[in-house]
Amino acid sequence: MNHVYVLYSLKYDKIYVGESSNVGDRFISHNLETNNGWTARYQPWVLVYVEKCEDKSAALKREK
């Protein structure tokens, strides 16, 4: 099962939309100090929305 999720950075008033088959682990990775991706600049993140999708293709389409 794939999911689309929305993160929100209270500190920077930023929104991030992503797709994952494991939202819990992915959420944790966005907030790790070792994260060096785009989301690292706007930590900490809170999870504000999760939506189940039929498959990865549907999740990626919904993410866009």
GUFITOR-557789 format. One record per residue: residue number from 0; residue in one letter; x, y, z of N, C-alpha, C, O, CB in turn. Coordinates in nm, 4 decimals, padded with zeros to 6 digits. Glycine has a CB too. Example, Ala and Ser with C-alpha at 12.3 -4.5 7.8 and 13.67 -1.06 7.14 Angstrom:
! GUFITOR-557789
0 | A | 01.3190 | -00.5690 | 00.7800 | 01.2300 | -00.4500 | 00.7800 | 01.3200 | -00.3300 | 00.7800 | 01.4236 | -00.3319 | 00.8465 | 01.1308 | -00.4473 | 00.9046
1 | S | 01.2850 | -00.2250 | 00.7080 | 01.3670 | -00.1060 | 00.7140 | 01.2900 | 00.0030 | 00.7870 | 01.3409 | 00.1138 | 00.8039 | 01.4084 | -00.0598 | 00.5725
***
This chain:
! GUFITOR-557789
0 | M | 00.0857 | -00.1185 | 00.0000 | 00.0000 | 00.0000 | 00.0000 | 00.0892 | 00.1234 | 00.0000 | 00.1821 | 00.1337 | 00.0801 | -00.0969 | 00.0006 | 00.1232
1 | N | 00.0612 | 00.2150 | -00.0882 | 00.1343 | 00.3404 | -00.0948 | 00.0477 | 00.4533 | -00.0412 | -00.0752 | 00.4459 | -00.0398 | 00.1792 | 00.3701 | -00.2390
2 | H | 00.1155 | 00.5566 | 00.0023 | 00.0476 | 00.6710 | 00.0620 | 00.1052 | 00.8010 | 00.0078 | 00.2212 | 00.8076 | -00.0327 | 00.0593 | 00.6672 | 00.2152
3 | V | 00.0226 | 00.9024 | 00.0079 | 00.0659 | 01.0396 | -00.0143 | 00.0559 | 01.1063 | 00.1219 | -00.0412 | 01.0863 | 00.1948 | -00.0216 | 01.1145 | -00.1255
4 | Y | 00.1562 | 01.1854 | 00.1557 | 00.1554 | 01.2503 | 00.2873 | 00.1942 | 01.3968 | 00.2734 | 00.2605 | 01.4368 | 00.1777 | 00.2516 | 01.1783 | 00.3851
5 | V | 00.1514 | 01.4750 | 00.3704 | 00.1837 | 01.6175 | 00.3724 | 00.2506 | 01.6487 | 00.5053 | 00.1998 | 01.6159 | 00.6125 | 00.0559 | 01.7058 | 00.3515
6 | L | 00.3664 | 01.7133 | 00.4949 | 00.4389 | 01.7604 | 00.6127 | 00.4288 | 01.9113 | 00.6187 | 00.4156 | 01.9785 | 00.5164 | 00.5875 | 01.7150 | 00.6097
7 | Y | 00.4352 | 01.9638 | 00.7403 | 00.4310 | 02.1088 | 00.7586 | 00.5413 | 02.1508 | 00.8544 | 00.5593 | 02.0908 | 00.9604 | 00.2924 | 02.1545 | 00.8114
8 | S | 00.6144 | 02.2538 | 00.8164 | 00.7171 | 02.3120 | 00.9020 | 00.6596 | 02.4375 | 00.9671 | 00.6411 | 02.5400 | 00.9015 | 00.8471 | 02.3450 | 00.8208
9 | L | 00.6319 | 02.4281 | 01.0956 | 00.5791 | 02.5435 | 01.1691 | 00.6798 | 02.6580 | 01.1704 | 00.6433 | 02.7746 | 01.1550 | 00.5429 | 02.5036 | 01.3131
10 | K | 00.8064 | 02.6231 | 01.1889 | 00.9122 | 02.7227 | 01.2014 | 00.9282 | 02.8063 | 01.0740 | 00.9540 | 02.9265 | 01.0813 | 01.0437 | 02.6544 | 01.2351
11 | Y | 00.9132 | 02.7434 | 00.9586 | 00.9361 | 02.8111 | 00.8310 | 00.8102 | 02.8295 | 00.7463 | 00.8165 | 02.8868 | 00.6376 | 01.0370 | 02.7347 | 00.7522
12 | D | 00.6971 | 02.7815 | 00.7951 | 00.5694 | 02.7917 | 00.7233 | 00.5808 | 02.7330 | 00.5816 | 00.5411 | 02.7950 | 00.4830 | 00.5236 | 02.9393 | 00.7162
13 | K | 00.6363 | 02.6116 | 00.5756 | 00.6544 | 02.5408 | 00.4485 | 00.5727 | 02.4123 | 00.4496 | 00.5506 | 02.3524 | 00.5548 | 00.8046 | 02.5096 | 00.4230
14 | I | 00.5282 | 02.3708 | 00.3317 | 00.4556 | 02.2453 | 00.3137 | 00.5371 | 02.1570 | 00.2203 | 00.5962 | 02.2052 | 00.1237 | 00.3114 | 02.2698 | 00.2570
15 | Y | 00.5397 | 02.0275 | 00.2497 | 00.6067 | 01.9294 | 00.1646 | 00.5101 | 01.8147 | 00.1395 | 00.4497 | 01.7625 | 00.2332 | 00.7395 | 01.8780 | 00.2298
16 | V | 00.4954 | 01.7755 | 00.0143 | 00.4095 | 01.6627 | -00.0222 | 00.4988 | 01.5509 | -00.0729 | 00.5845 | 01.5728 | -00.1584 | 00.3030 | 01.7035 | -00.1302
17 | G | 00.4784 | 01.4301 | -00.0197 | 00.5603 | 01.3173 | -00.0600 | 00.4783 | 01.1910 | -00.0777 | 00.3581 | 01.1885 | -00.0514 | 00.6692 | 01.2937 | 00.0409
18 | E | 00.5460 | 01.0859 | -00.1230 | 00.4849 | 00.9549 | -00.1461 | 00.5741 | 00.8497 | -00.0845 | 00.6966 | 00.8582 | -00.0937 | 00.4631 | 00.9275 | -00.2980
19 | S | 00.5123 | 00.7489 | -00.0206 | 00.5908 | 00.6426 | 00.0411 | 00.5043 | 00.5209 | 00.0682 | 00.3825 | 00.5311 | 00.0832 | 00.6552 | 00.6916 | 00.1708
20 | S | 00.5698 | 00.4052 | 00.0743 | 00.5000 | 00.2837 | 00.1156 | 00.5076 | 00.2663 | 00.2668 | 00.4370 | 00.1826 | 00.3231 | 00.5590 | 00.1607 | 00.0449
21 | N | 00.5931 | 00.3451 | 00.3332 | 00.6066 | 00.3389 | 00.4786 | 00.6164 | 00.4816 | 00.5328 | 00.7258 | 00.5349 | 00.5514 | 00.7317 | 00.2542 | 00.5204
22 | V | 00.5026 | 00.5409 | 00.5572 | 00.4971 | 00.6821 | 00.5972 | 00.5682 | 00.7059 | 00.7307 | 00.6349 | 00.8080 | 00.7473 | 00.3513 | 00.7287 | 00.6070
23 | G | 00.5548 | 00.6140 | 00.8248 | 00.6187 | 00.6319 | 00.9558 | 00.7692 | 00.6456 | 00.9447 | 00.8277 | 00.7393 | 00.9990 | 00.5852 | 00.5158 | 01.0469
24 | D | 00.8323 | 00.5521 | 00.8742 | 00.9777 | 00.5584 | 00.8561 | 01.0190 | 00.6800 | 00.7751 | 01.1205 | 00.7432 | 00.8045 | 01.0281 | 00.4320 | 00.7882
25 | R | 00.9413 | 00.7125 | 00.6743 | 00.9747 | 00.8274 | 00.5893 | 00.9644 | 00.9573 | 00.6677 | 01.0483 | 01.0461 | 00.6524 | 00.8823 | 00.8327 | 00.4665
26 | F | 00.8625 | 00.9689 | 00.7511 | 00.8472 | 01.0885 | 00.8354 | 00.9680 | 01.1043 | 00.9274 | 01.0223 | 01.2139 | 00.9417 | 00.7169 | 01.0803 | 00.9190
27 | I | 01.0093 | 00.9945 | 00.9894 | 01.1261 | 00.9992 | 01.0779 | 01.2498 | 01.0444 | 01.0000 | 01.3275 | 01.1262 | 01.0492 | 01.1510 | 00.8605 | 01.1427
28 | S | 01.2683 | 00.9919 | 00.8790 | 01.3868 | 01.0270 | 00.8000 | 01.3894 | 01.1759 | 00.7633 | 01.4971 | 01.2347 | 00.7531 | 01.3915 | 00.9423 | 00.6727
29 | H | 01.2737 | 01.2364 | 00.7435 | 01.2694 | 01.3800 | 00.7125 | 01.3197 | 01.4641 | 00.8297 | 01.3714 | 01.5740 | 00.8094 | 01.1265 | 01.4222 | 00.6758
30 | N | 01.3050 | 01.4134 | 00.9517 | 01.3435 | 01.4899 | 01.0701 | 01.4792 | 01.4516 | 01.1278 | 01.5205 | 01.5084 | 01.2289 | 01.2398 | 01.4735 | 01.1752
31 | L | 01.5488 | 01.3577 | 01.0671 | 01.6802 | 01.3171 | 01.1161 | 01.7850 | 01.4251 | 01.0898 | 01.7794 | 01.4950 | 00.9887 | 01.7227 | 01.1855 | 01.0506
32 | E | 01.8798 | 01.4378 | 01.1815 | 01.9902 | 01.5325 | 01.1626 | 02.0764 | 01.4934 | 01.0431 | 02.1398 | 01.5795 | 00.9821 | 02.0765 | 01.5400 | 01.2891
33 | T | 02.0796 | 01.3653 | 01.0091 | 02.1608 | 01.3167 | 00.8970 | 02.0939 | 01.3382 | 00.7618 | 02.1548 | 01.3116 | 00.6582 | 02.1907 | 01.1697 | 00.9152
34 | N | 01.9711 | 01.3854 | 00.7609 | 01.9007 | 01.4154 | 00.6369 | 01.9715 | 01.5327 | 00.5692 | 01.9881 | 01.6383 | 00.6303 | 01.7494 | 01.4480 | 00.6636
35 | N | 02.0131 | 01.5154 | 00.4446 | 02.0778 | 01.6260 | 00.3740 | 02.0013 | 01.6633 | 00.2470 | 02.0582 | 01.7226 | 00.1553 | 02.2225 | 01.5894 | 00.3393
36 | G | 01.8735 | 01.6290 | 00.2416 | 01.7893 | 01.6650 | 00.1281 | 01.7237 | 01.8008 | 00.1477 | 01.7561 | 01.8742 | 00.2410 | 01.6830 | 01.5591 | 00.1060
37 | W | 01.6313 | 01.8328 | 00.0588 | 01.5611 | 01.9621 | 00.0633 | 01.4901 | 01.9823 | 00.1961 | 01.4896 | 02.0930 | 00.2499 | 01.4601 | 01.9722 | -00.0512
38 | T | 01.4303 | 01.8769 | 00.2492 | 01.3524 | 01.8918 | 00.3719 | 01.4387 | 01.9197 | 00.4948 | 01.3866 | 01.9644 | 00.5969 | 01.2707 | 01.7678 | 00.3953
39 | A | 01.5687 | 01.8944 | 00.4873 | 01.6574 | 01.9193 | 00.6022 | 01.6591 | 02.0672 | 00.6405 | 01.6730 | 02.1014 | 00.7580 | 01.8004 | 01.8722 | 00.5705
40 | R | 01.6450 | 02.1540 | 00.5415 | 01.6520 | 02.2991 | 00.5664 | 01.5364 | 02.3524 | 00.6491 | 01.5470 | 02.4587 | 00.7103 | 01.6562 | 02.3729 | 00.4359
41 | Y | 01.4258 | 02.2785 | 00.6511 | 01.3037 | 02.3308 | 00.7133 | 01.2565 | 02.2479 | 00.8324 | 01.1392 | 02.2539 | 00.8694 | 01.1936 | 02.3378 | 00.6108
42 | Q | 01.3455 | 02.1719 | 00.8916 | 01.3104 | 02.0910 | 01.0091 | 01.2802 | 02.1821 | 01.1272 | 01.3338 | 02.2927 | 01.1335 | 01.4249 | 01.9924 | 01.0449
43 | P | 01.1984 | 02.1406 | 01.2185 | 01.1297 | 02.0125 | 01.2283 | 00.9987 | 02.0120 | 01.1499 | 00.9377 | 02.1163 | 01.1261 | 01.1030 | 01.9789 | 01.3738
44 | W | 00.9576 | 01.8924 | 01.1108 | 00.8339 | 01.8717 | 01.0363 | 00.7297 | 01.8042 | 01.1237 | 00.7624 | 01.7264 | 01.2134 | 00.8598 | 01.7881 | 00.9106
45 | V | 00.6033 | 01.8352 | 01.0962 | 00.4923 | 01.7625 | 01.1586 | 00.4102 | 01.7015 | 01.0451 | 00.3948 | 01.7614 | 00.9387 | 00.4034 | 01.8575 | 01.2506
46 | L | 00.3587 | 01.5834 | 01.0691 | 00.2762 | 01.5140 | 00.9706 | 00.1335 | 01.5645 | 00.9855 | 00.0736 | 01.5514 | 01.0923 | 00.2835 | 01.3582 | 00.9887
47 | V | 00.0788 | 01.6222 | 00.8789 | -00.0555 | 01.6816 | 00.8884 | -00.1609 | 01.6074 | 00.8068 | -00.2805 | 01.6294 | 00.8262 | -00.0506 | 01.8249 | 00.8433
48 | Y | -00.1173 | 01.5184 | 00.7143 | -00.2157 | 01.4504 | 00.6301 | -00.1553 | 01.3242 | 00.5701 | -00.0391 | 01.3235 | 00.5295 | -00.2662 | 01.5441 | 00.5185
49 | V | -00.2352 | 01.2168 | 00.5646 | -00.1957 | 01.0921 | 00.4991 | -00.3158 | 01.0408 | 00.4211 | -00.4284 | 01.0407 | 00.4710 | -00.1454 | 00.9853 | 00.6032
50 | E | -00.2906 | 00.9970 | 00.2980 | -00.3962 | 00.9434 | 00.2125 | -00.3487 | 00.8122 | 00.1509 | -00.2410 | 00.8070 | 00.0915 | -00.4358 | 01.0454 | 00.1017
51 | K | -00.4285 | 00.7063 | 00.1646 | -00.3957 | 00.5772 | 00.1045 | -00.4240 | 00.5810 | -00.0446 | -00.5201 | 00.6435 | -00.0894 | -00.4753 | 00.4635 | 00.1715
52 | C | -00.3384 | 00.5128 | -00.1216 | -00.3567 | 00.5014 | -00.2655 | -00.3491 | 00.3545 | -00.3055 | -00.2882 | 00.2736 | -00.2355 | -00.2508 | 00.5850 | -00.3417
53 | E | -00.4110 | 00.3206 | -00.4182 | -00.4152 | 00.1820 | -00.4639 | -00.2772 | 00.1247 | -00.4914 | -00.2492 | 00.0100 | -00.4564 | -00.4992 | 00.1716 | -00.5880
54 | D | -00.1905 | 00.2042 | -00.5541 | -00.0568 | 00.1569 | -00.5878 | 00.0366 | 00.2770 | -00.6010 | -00.0051 | 00.3918 | -00.5862 | -00.0586 | 00.0731 | -00.7191
55 | K | 00.1644 | 00.2479 | -00.6294 | 00.2632 | 00.3554 | -00.6375 | 00.2299 | 00.4545 | -00.7490 | 00.2458 | 00.5753 | -00.7319 | 00.4025 | 00.2972 | -00.6596
56 | S | 00.1843 | 00.4036 | -00.8615 | 00.1494 | 00.4903 | -00.9734 | 00.0405 | 00.5901 | -00.9346 | 00.0497 | 00.7084 | -00.9675 | 00.1038 | 00.4065 | -01.0927
57 | A | -00.0608 | 00.5431 | -00.8657 | -00.1696 | 00.6311 | -00.8207 | -00.1186 | 00.7315 | -00.7181 | -00.1592 | 00.8477 | -00.7187 | -00.2853 | 00.5483 | -00.7608
58 | A | -00.0293 | 00.6866 | -00.6299 | 00.0267 | 00.7766 | -00.5275 | 00.1104 | 00.8861 | -00.5910 | 00.1004 | 01.0025 | -00.5521 | 00.1119 | 00.6979 | -00.4268
59 | L | 00.1927 | 00.8499 | -00.6882 | 00.2756 | 00.9494 | -00.7552 | 00.1899 | 01.0514 | -00.8310 | 00.2210 | 01.1705 | -00.8322 | 00.3731 | 00.8807 | -00.8511
60 | K | 00.0845 | 01.0050 | -00.8927 | -00.0062 | 01.0943 | -00.9641 | -00.0733 | 01.1912 | -00.8666 | -00.0844 | 01.3106 | -00.8946 | -00.1126 | 01.0133 | -01.0411
61 | R | -00.1173 | 01.1399 | -00.7535 | -00.1828 | 01.2234 | -00.6517 | -00.0848 | 01.3220 | -00.5891 | -00.1211 | 01.4354 | -00.5579 | -00.2451 | 01.1354 | -00.5424
62 | E | 00.0385 | 01.2785 | -00.5712 | 00.1417 | 01.3651 | -00.5138 | 00.1616 | 01.4892 | -00.6007 | 00.1777 | 01.5996 | -00.5487 | 00.2749 | 01.2883 | -00.4987
63 | K | 00.1607 | 01.4716 | -00.7308 | 00.1802 | 01.5858 | -00.8229 | 00.0592 | 01.6755 | -00.8215 | 00.0564 | 01.7764 | -00.8920 | 00.2076 | 01.5373 | -00.9666
***
